[in-house]
Structures are given as C-alpha cells and as structure tokens.
C-alpha cells in the first residue's frame, strides 16, 4: 500500500511539474499587426543573450503599442543608447512586460515623462519609478508608439516578459505569442575540440573544422573521425521564421552519444547577471577572429549559465581506444523544427603528428591573483578573477601603442589601463584621450578619466590602445530653416549635430532663454524640437544650441527666426 501511495504521489508530482509553468491566455499581443520577428529570445549577441523578441513593424514608426494585460507602469526610461525609450508594466499575475525602442509614450505617460525632462533639463531621464498604481493601464490600452530609439537600430518593437520579483527574463513564446515557423534551423559549421593535452583528433592536438554532407532532409553527417581522450564539439547554427530573412537564434541544442543524451540547453529563461557567460558558451576566440559564433556542446569550467539540462560529464566525450561512438547533435527551434548532424567517431590510439606550441611570456596570469605591470609609461592592472582561466599574457609597447594580448580572450571583469601624460602640455592634455585601435580604420574613444599626469580607463577588451588627439569642434547647423527667416508654418526645429573625433557628450538648447527639449536622433545625427511644447510670445525668437564632445571641445549655434503663434 505504501509503495502504491509513493508511486501515486510521484506520478502526481511529475505531472504537476511537467505542466506548462506560464499562463498562455493572460496576455494579448503588444501590436495589432501580423507577428513577424527580426530577432528571437536568447539569440547570441555581443557579450549577452537577446532578452526578448524583436517584432517587425513593417518598416514603420508610430504604430500603436498596447498593454498586453491589466497592470500599472512600474518603470520608464529615456536613453540615447540601449533600449532608448522604454516602458515597463507590472501585472497582477506576477510578470512584467517591457516595450523598448519606442518613438513616444501614450497620452498621459508622454506628458508625465516630459515634465521630468523639463525639470532635469535633460533629454535622458534615467530610470523613473512611478508609485505603485500611479499610472494604471488596462489590457489593450495604447501605452506607446513604435520607433527606433536607442542607437543605430531599424524600426521595431523589442518586447520582453520578466518575473516581477526575480527580474529573470522569460521567453515570450511561452506566454502564447504565435509566430508562423515551418523552417528547420540551418547548420553552417562544426568544430571538434581536443580538451586535454593527451586528447587527439585525427592524429592532431588542435581543434579542427569538420566538413559534413546532407544525407536526407534536415539530416547531415561528417566522415568518420578518429579520436582519443576527452573531446568536445561546437556548432554554428541559425534559425529562420516564415516571412523574414533574418538569421535568428535557435531554442535548443542537444547532443546524444550512442543514443544517450549527454548535453542539452534551451532558452526558456535566464538572468541578466549570468548573460555575460555567453562568452564561455561560444568559442570566443573563433568569434573574435572570424566573426562566426560556434556554440559549444560541452560546459566549460566557470561557466555559470543556468540554461543547461541534465548534463552527463558536462557534455565531454571521453573517447576510449577500440570503441565506436555515434554522436548526434540535434538543433531545434521553439516550434519543434529540427536539424540533426551525425558524427561517427572511432577510438584509436594515436600519437599526435601536429602539436600545438604552448605560450610562454614574462607576464603570467594566475586568475585568482592581482597583477600589475608597467612599461614605457603605460601600466596595466588586473583585479583578481579578471580572467576565467590562467594564461600567459602578451604585453608590449611600441611607438606609443600598447598591445595587451589579442582580443580573443573573454574577460570576467574590467581591468585598468593607465597612461603617463606628464610630458604633454596642459593644452595637449585637454585634447588627448585613450583610444582602442583594434579596428584599423579609425580609433574608438574609451571613457578617459583624467588626473594631473595620469589618464586611465577601464575596459573588458584586450588588444591595442594608444593616446589620440581630438582638436575639432562638433559640427552644428540648421536643417529646416535659415537664420533670420520666417517659419510660421513650421511645426518643429531640426538641427544637425555631429562629431568626427570622440563623439558628442552633451548638448543644450534654449529658446528665448528657456531650456527646451530637443530629441536626439542618433541615426540621422539631428536634434528636433516640437513647437507645441512651448507657447511663443511675440514674433522674434532666439535659439541657442551648445554641443560638447568627449574631450571638452564645444561649439555654439545662435540663430534668430520669426514665427507667429
């Protein structure tokens, strides 16, 4: 009787926990157009997973964005980069919906935000947290309009769902959003890795790209490989959905060896704090060099991602001499379309013909220790656990250019790079900045903090750096009217601003001496003021705009125009 009761309870528990965790009928779609995606949840992005879905807006801005359920606005933010204009809505079912890259907010919310912007005299608001229930919303209410704010992005709606308490991000597909998808993922590449010094693949100690061929629809195979010792694989793959050409992320990757599952991960949910470990999921060195992301089907040391399911030996295959292995990597999208890659492996005793040379330099990193070195007026300092693993670091200075290894190693923390600038005059210092020159076409400004004789920056990118000079003022000019002209029929002012050196740090605009809100469009390099924001008095008006770049070069535009209210 006890045994039957135990089995019954076990069955109930298994059935309960096996049910869908998420409500699929609580929320409506945030848009009222057909759902076509430009990006899926969990896609591999630079240093992070994509935290939502990107819904195409038919290349338009200004489409209605609807609250997906009853609730209240819990957070609002306006920023030049990142999510741009974004709104968060908390719902009574324990979830928060997020709507980003908006062009403007809905009635009431827009006025609420503008009031804050005028109070701060700044376009960017930082996080605004209305009181609970201060801005209630109803399911289907227009809360915003689609746009492309937040950097150099095309028009679309970035939509997320989060657990309100934990802020873990959850795949919106799990809440009932339907997207037509009959297309299986595309497998584009495969790498095999030797994971220890004694491992061998095809008599080689190095990682190798493997070719494969199609044997039937969505099923591929490699030629048989010979191996010995612990090995692993990495796969380059993308997914496509009906109605779009975008190369999206896949939902699930699993690997079987002789029919037994040894590796599986899926993109149901993750937290922001673990997203950086994407650099240990992918082959970071290969991506840095070739810009192709291979996802490893084995979990490496210090990878703290929680996306893995029931790993066996962390997905590492320990090949023994005399044994044969049938390896299958199955890639799936959320709709269940799959593609399979088969890899026959034969265990063979082998001495490597090709051996990988080991690195040895004077700069040895022990990941658990603090390290600091100086050379020719340049100092690098690495806190404990900056790196995920121990390594020998390349560090050299030639012709005022510092080389700090290659940008092929992922970093867990930022390190500090310091330049001695005591030899420069005060005027020269005012125009100097630290630049990353990994891209040979142009130097990239690094946030440069200045002390009297020391300039320093913190960064998570290795590679080449130098001191560069920016002595050019930002450029400012009127776009939609000329100085001293009548513009009675105009509903807005458009001014072009740009900076070729370090980029624009800030701008300030006044009309007849009062601060005005000019919205910054990064893509068009322009700021825009809507006349409806301020009642004009008289016909003659003075516009003043001051723009500053990141080293302090400034430029001022003064203009006069005439307009009747």
HUPE-V550066 format. One line per field, one symbol per residue. ss: DSSP state (@ for helix, = for strand, . for the rest). phi: phi as a letter, one per 40 degrees, with the letter a starting at -180 (. if undefined). burial: # if it has 24 or more other C-alpha atoms within 12 Angstrom, else .. Layout:
# HUPE-V550066
ss=???
phi=???
burial=???
This chain:
# HUPE-V550066
ss=.@@@@@@@@@@@@@@@@@..................===....==..==...====.......===....========......======....===========...@@@@@@@@@@@@.....===.......==....======........========.....==.@@@@..........=========.....==..=...==..=====..====..===============........=...======..=======..==.@@@@@@@@@@=.@@@@@@@....==...........=....@@@.===....=========.....==========......=........===.....=====..=====....=...===.====..====......=...======.....@@@@@@=====.......==...==...======...=======.....====......==.....=======.....========..==...===....=====@@@......==========....=========...
phi=.ccccccccccccccccccccbcbbcbcccbbbdcbbbabcgdcbcgacccabbccbfgbbgccbbccaciacbababacbgcgcabbbcbccgbbbbbbgccaccdgccccccdcccccfacccgcbbccdgcbcbbdgccbabcaachhcbcdabcbbbbccccgccbccdcbhcbbcabbcdbcbaabbbccbcccbbfgbcccacbcabcbadgbbacccbbaagcbabbbbaabbbcgacccccccabbbbbfgbcbaababcaabccccccdcbcccccccccbgbcbcccacccgcbcbccbfcbffgcbccbdgbbbbcbbbbbcccgcbbbbbbcbbcbcabccbbccccabcbccbdcbcbabbafgbbbbbcdgcbcbcacccaabbfgbcbbfbcbbcbcbcbbbbbcbcccccccccbcacbcbccccacbcbdbbbbdbbbaababbchbbacbbbbbcccbacbbabdgbcbdccbabbbcbaacccgccaaabbbfgbcbcbccbcccfabbbccccaccbgbcbbbbbbbbccbhcbabbbababacc
burial=.....................#...######...###########.############..####################.###########..############..##.###.###...####..#......###.#.###########.############...########.###.#.#############..###########.#.#......####..#################.....###########...############.###############...#########..#.#####.#..######.....###########.############.#............###.....#.#...#######.#####.#.#####...############..#######.......##########....########...#########################..#..........########.############..########..#####...#.......###############.#######..
